[in-house]
Amino acid sequence: MSFEWPWQYNFPPFFTLQPNVDTRQKQLAAWCSLVLSYCRHRKLYTLDVLEAQESPVFNNKKIERKLSVEAIQVVFEELRKKGNLEWLDKNKSRCLIMWRRPEEWGKLIYQWALQADGKAEMITMDDGKGVKFF
């Protein structure tokens, strides 16, 4: 199954952070959605800031545009604020990408446990084989 790129991905201005505050907020929301969708599709859990610039998600070779390292850091910081990213080092060069925030995982697992009638008993993750949480 191939990844479906959003329409913005082929729009050259998408690869330049916009100066207008409202436009930038929408742009960052689109970038966050794209990064999370792409990482989920490719089952990526960690990203390196410098390597990310050459990744297809930030580098559209078809239109010859790529997001700058500084802009990638802005996108990553937005993901951190939303709870979808944690830095793995003090230099902020590598990060952990979480497609779902820990609270979302907690709710999903709790709902699964309720449906499995296991609220009052011990359940191991092996008991959940075949259940897709992603």
N, C-alpha and C positions, 0 to 999 in steps of 0.2 A: 504494500500500500504506500503510495507516494504522499508526500506532505503537500497540503493545499495552502499556497501562499495567499495572504490577504491582498486586496487590490492596491493598498498603499505601497506594497513591496516593489511595485513597478512604477512608482511615482517618484521621480528624482528628488523633489524637495523633502520627501520623507527621511532622507539620509542626511539632512542638515537640520540641527535643532533650530526651531523657529523662535524668533524674538518676542512675538506676541504671546502674552501669558496664557490666554484662553486657548490659542492654537497649540502652544507647547504642551499644555495639560492634556489635550486630546491626543497629541502626538505621542507623549510619554505613555499614556494609557494603551495606545495601539502597539507601541514597542513592547510594553510589559506583556500584553496578551500574546504577541508574536513569539517572544522569547520563551514564555511558559509553554505555549503550544508546541513549539519546535522541540524544546528539551523533552517534553513528555513524549512526543512522537518518536524521537531518536533515543529515548531512555537515557538522557544525559543528566547526571547529578551534580557534576562539578564543571566549572568553566574557569579558564585562565583569561584574564583581561586582554593580554597581548595576543594570545592565540585566537581569541574570539573575533578579532577584527578580520581575520582571514576565513572565518567560518561562514558558510552560506547564509546564515541568519543575519549577519551584519555586512555581508559583502555580496551585492547583486552584480555578478559579472555580466549578465545580459544587458543591463543599462549602464554598466561601468561606474557604479556608485558604491561607496562603503561608508559606514558610520565611523567617525573618528574615535580614537581611544578615549578622548575626553568625553565625548557624547555617550560612549558605551558605559563609562563610569557613572554618568548621570542616570542612565537607564537602570543600571545595577543598584544605584542608591535608591531610586524610586521603588524597585522590587524589594529592597531591604526595608524601606518604610512600610510597605504593605505586608511584610512578614513572609515573603517568598524567597528571601535570600539571606544567607549568613556568610560573612567573610571568614575565610579559613586562615588568614594570616594578618598580621598588623599592617603590612604594606598595601593591603587591599588589592592584591594581584590575583588571588584565587578565591573562588566562592562556591558555596553549596547552593544549588538551585532546588527549591521545594515547589513542585507543581501545585501542591496543596499545603496550606499553612498547617502547623501542628494542631490547631483547634479544629480544623476541618477534618483531619484524620481522626481525631478523638471522637467527633460526632459520628463519622462513618462507622468506626469500629463499635461504638456504643449501639448504634442502630442495628448493625449486623448481629450483635450479641442479643439484643432484644428479640429480633426475628428468629434467632436460633434457640430461643427459649432458655438462654443461658445466663440470665441476669443473676440468679442466685447460686450458680455453680462455677467451678473453675473450667475455663476453656483455654486451650493452647492454640497457637497459630496453626498447628498441624490439623486441628479440627476444622479449620477454615479452608482446607485445600479446595481448589476449584473456584473460590470466590475472588473476583477481580475488584480490587479497591482503586484501581487507576483507570 
